[in-house]
Amino acid sequence: MAFHDIRFPAAISFDSLGGPTRRTEIVTLTSGYEQRNTAWAHSRRRYDAGVGLRSLDDVAQLIAFFEARGGQLHAFRWKDWSDYKSCAPSAAISEMDQTLGYGDGATADWPLVKNYVSGEGAYARPITKPVANTVQIAVAGQKLDEGTDYTLNLGLGRVIFASPPAPGAEISAGFEFDVPVRFETDTIQISVSSFRAGQIPSVPLIEVRP
């Protein structure tokens, strides 16, 4: 995957429209009962950046970004303002926000995840594009120091410990993160007169797998 480690202009993405998409296959039996299944282990997010355009300067910035990415060719970072950190939107990030797993005394390389829990259901979302200087890590409730106790692979969203966490020790983390996306079109059509009249162009984006 061709990926440019640059974030789409956050001021434009702030007012954008989008969120997670699932693919569920539903078969209705002759009895009226349903069989439901999914081929996707993870959701895939879609956005429309056009909704966030507020001025012709925004349009110019969008076109420059689009051209520099080669349209659909290169993926990039996107800040989803509705879901961009490990805690609640109103809370401050803490090293205890998300449980990554429990040490086994041998594994030193751990992926960042965000856990979504509701009732008996739960989903662990891989976080592959954490934001630099926002990640906090703890083992057994003890906050660790980056560079001494662990290093980060910001391109893959992985924590590499200097020493594998002890068996049974809870590994937790807090962080901000971006979504890796690409343009879902190779064409952007904008009319200045239409834009001034309030007609917003559609600029679809789609999440890419790392």
Disulfide bonds with the S-S distance in Angstrom:
none
